[in-house]
């Protein structure tokens, strides 16, 4: 039973890594924007939501337009969840959100923060998973 619990705990951790990282990314990016721009009204919340959705759709469009490589890992979800991928991706997205707020400011920043945080989180997460898979396929030796 102890072995099964550890296996299930490991599976739960792996499955929660990506959604937890993305949740933290969006929350922290929003906190950065609120700290600099003030508490949003409904219009700004909708701009943030639209920006976040646009970021996810942009990454989806970019990733769907490429042909699948034969060297892609059998389980991309497992590769994405590997530490430190979600943490690095979230940190990069929060820094990006801060930069957008500092450079752009105003109402437009709400949409750009949501979009930029989504794009940065997903692309950095994919990059860390790619590096992890490459290291696993070609161990140093």
N, C-alpha and C positions, 0 to 999 in steps of 0.2 A: 504494500500500500504506500509506503514511504517513497519508493521509486516512481510510482504512478503519480503521486502528488507532485513530486519535483518535475516530472515531465509535463504535467498539466500546468504547473506554475510557470515553467519556461515557455510553454505555448501561449499562455495568457499574456505574459510579458511581451513576447514577440508580436502577438496580434494587436496589442494596445500601443506599441511604440509609435507607429505612423499616425494614427488618429490622435493620440495624446500630444505628440509633437506638433501636429498641425493646429490643434486646439490652443496649445500654449503659444504658438506663433501668432495666431490671429488675436488672441486676448492681449498679448504683450504689444503687438503692433497697434492695436486699438488704444491701449493704455498710453503708449508714446504719443499718439495723436491727441488724445484727450488732455494729456499733460501740457501739451504745447498749444493746442487749438481751442481748448475749453470743451465743456460738455456738449455733445452733439444734440441737435434737434432731430426730428424724424427724417427730414430731408438729408441731413448728413449721414445718418445711420443707413438710409437707403443707398446713398452714394458709396459708403463703405462696403455694404453688402454687394452692390453691383460691381464694384472694383474687385472684390474677392472672387466673385463668380467669374468675372472676365479673366482673371489670372488663371483660374483652374481651367477654363475653356481654352485659353491660349496655350497652356502647357499640353492639354489634351490634343489640340490641333497639331502642335509641333511634333508630339510623340506619335500620333497616328499617321502622319504623312511619311514616315520613314519605314522602309522595309524591315521586317524582323530579321535579326541576325541569328545564324545557327549557333553562335557561341553564347547567346543569352542564357542566364541561369534557369534551371527548371522551375524554381520557385522565386519569382521576383519579390513577393511579399516578404519572404524570409530575409532576403538580402537587404531590403529597405529598412527592416526593423532592427538591423544590427546596430548596436551602439558603436561609435558615437554619432551615427548618421542623423537621427532626428534632433539631437541636441545641437549639433553644429548647424544644421539647417535652420532650426528655430532662432539660434543666435544671429546667424547671417540675415535672416528675415527681419528681425527686430532692429538691427543696425541699419538695414536698408530703410525701414519705416522711419526711423529717426532722421536719416538723411533726407528723405522725401519731405518730411514735415519741415525741416530746417531750410531746405532749398526752395520748396514750392510755397508752402503755407496756404492759408485761405481755404475756401470751399473745395477747390480742385484737389487739394491734398488728401481729402477723405477718400475719394475714389482711387487716387494713385497709391495711397498707403495700402489699401486692401488688395489692389492688383499686384503691386510690387512685392508685398509680403507673401502672397500666394505663389507668384512666379519664383521668387528666390527660394522659398522653403522647398517647393517641389523639385526644382532643378538641382539645388545643393544636395538634397536627399538622394536624388538619382545618381549624382556624381559620387557620393560616398558609397552607395551600393555598388556602383560600377568598379570602383577601386577595390572594394572588399572582395568582389567576385574575381577580379583579375588576380589579386593576391592569392586567393584560394586556388585558382586554376594554375598559377605559376608561382609556387612557393619559392622563397629565396633559397639558394642552395649553392 
